[in-house]
């Protein structure tokens, strides 16, 4: 009998080829393990070992154990669906684990699974768990597997089998008559899983292909500890309250109308004011730092995109071309080639460099409808884009200044917790090794000089250059990708970019792509969720809501106050409705105005205002001048 050599916790032993992990652990007196880890691959106790290997046991206390348990829960959910809606009517797609739980893509004939169905599915899952069915792994030949799942009417599973490499093992897992195609890993019985909760249902195209059927994706979360599950559910509730799509609608900032087009944003008047504030701030800060503002077209000739390489590498994300006088034009997915054209509009000297070209440039990218998500993932968005062209000697200073600028701007919006990632040279990199080494060294030095910790994404850079990604942590602990500083060794070559050096000869410059917000749309969504809609005073589209108790008696003074405030740069709105005071205050609270100023007989007589802060509650009566000074001070300090 052929043997294999196994190494576990420093101990080695020989076992028969095909022995499973459970038998190996028994020989080594290892109790309580749920599975093992071989390199980066998780395997369960029933997995046969057919090669010399080193295995690390996985116990319940190990983070990897959650993946084993969660994977089993996806199968339990699939069995529950079969029992509830009929084995022949439920067709299973895929059921992997997620960062916090699991999901399954399913098709149920004659029934659309809705949120209201989740409690019933959960109840059935708990029955299956309580029955504590043994979970048994089996390996099948390809034809046998196809025959099995054809008999079950599992068309999606058959498609998966057809895609499996002929050299790979086909395995299934059974539990009380329910069989699923799966590589594992799983626990050994249904009763061994932890605490779970089904959370929501979404649509998902089979294989992520919009030409294929839309399945229903049922999500769940799971942890070993009930307290941890409850904490995560509270987090989800908090995240739900902060959902920027709901806030954008309630605060009348933006909308996305399917009749206009999925993923295309309409900015409402208040959203327009907010966007102006954001863009004005962005422009002022860039001008202070020597950037030159530019504007470029929304479309470009196909020849431009051929030269830039976008038609080779990015065409699937570009909208279909339009024919203009027998030439193809594309709406732009990126601003870069236009910025290069502006750089090349005249001969550049080393004395001019670095040149910093900045644009709030609207771009259009084809995204699958299934991934569109409010402002976070759209088809038309405005990048806060910039391209910096410099000499090799200037690279280090440029990166330091750019990263410092990005961190400073994000801090102005109240973000203090950052995670920085540096992505390095991939296997398909272009450009010389010396270029990459200089670029990567500059990125690392810039991060270190600002006292920021960072993680290396080894080989994760784009083929045309390394990059820094800055993620910000929001008020409830989520990380959001914002700023990117990206080297590009590709476009300077493709477009033959040059500068005249001190030796009076032509040289190839370095080019750095850079975005700080990422996009105006996405950054707006992040801000809304971070602040739960109560935006900082300095960027709030309406800073003060003026409320006359009686419009007939108090409106004249209110209009005087409105004019006084507007003349001094305060954004004011008057509630002139003939409604009860409590109703007006409640509406102002729901609209999340930073300040409410109420005017009644006493305020008219004394020329004062009764002030209420959304954050601090009642501030009592204040003179108009005192209130103005309070506002201006908070705006100046960006509180």
PEMO-V889467 format. One line per field, one symbol per residue. phi: phi as a letter, one per 40 degrees, with the letter a starting at -180 (. if undefined). burial: I if it has 24 or more other C-alpha atoms within 12 Angstrom, else O. Layout:
BEGIN
phi->???
burial->???
END
This chain:
BEGIN
phi->.cbbbbbbfgcbabbcdhccccccccccfcbgcciabbgcccbbccccbbacabbbcbbdccdcccccccccccccccccccccbhdccbbccbbccbdbaaabcbbbcgaccbdcccdccdcccccccccfccbbcbbbcdccccccccccgcccccccdcccdccccbbbbbafgcbbcacgcaccaccccccaacbabbcaccggbccbccbbbbbabaacbcccccccccccccccccdccccccccfcaabbcccicgbcbccdccccdccccccddccccccbgcbcbbbccbacdccccccgcccbbdcbbcdcbcbfgbcbbcccacdccccccdccacbbdccccbbbbacbcbbbcbcdcbcafccabbbabcccabbbacdccdccccdcccccccccccccgcbbbbbbbbbcccccbgcdcccccccccccccccccgccabcccgccccbicabbbbbcccbgccbcbcbbbcbcccdccbfcaaccccgbcbcccbbcabbcgaccccccccccccfgccddcbccbcbbcbccbdccbcccdcccdcdcccbgccbbbccccbcddcccccccccfcdbbbcbbdcccccfbacbbcccbgcbgcbcdcccccdcccccccfc
burial->OOOOOIIIOOOOOIIOOIIIIIIIIOOOOOOOIIIIIOOOOIIIIIIIIOOOIIIIIIIIOOOIIIIIIIIIIIIIIIIIIIIIIOIOOIIIIIIIIOOIIIIIIIIIOOOOIOOOOIOOIIOIIIOIIOOOIIIIIIIOOIOOIIOIIOOIOIIIIIOIIOOOOOOOOIIIIIIOOIIIIIIIIIIIIIIIIIIIIIIIOIIIIIOOOOOOOOIIIIIIIIIIOOOOIOOIIOOOOOIOOIIIIIIIIIIIIIIIOOOOOIIIIIIOOIIIIIIOIIIOOIIOOIOOOOIIIIOIIIIIIIOIIOIIOIIOOOIOIIIOIOOOOOOOIIIIIIIIIIIIIIIOOOOIIIOOIIIIIIIIIIIIIIIIIIOIIIIIIIIIIIIIIIIIIIIIOIIIIIIIIIIIIIIOIIOIIIIOOIIIIIIIIOOOOIIOOOIIOIIIIIIIIIIOOOOIOIOOOOOOIIIIIIIIIIIIIIOIOOOIIIIIIIIIIIIIOIIOIIIOOOOOOOOIIIIIIIIIIIIIIIIIIIIIIIIIIIIIIIIIIIIIIIIIIIIOOIIOIIIOIIOOIOOOOIIIIIIIOOOOIOOIIOOIIOIIIIIIIIIIOOIIOOIIIIIIIIOOOOOOIIOIOOIIOOIOOOOOOOO
END
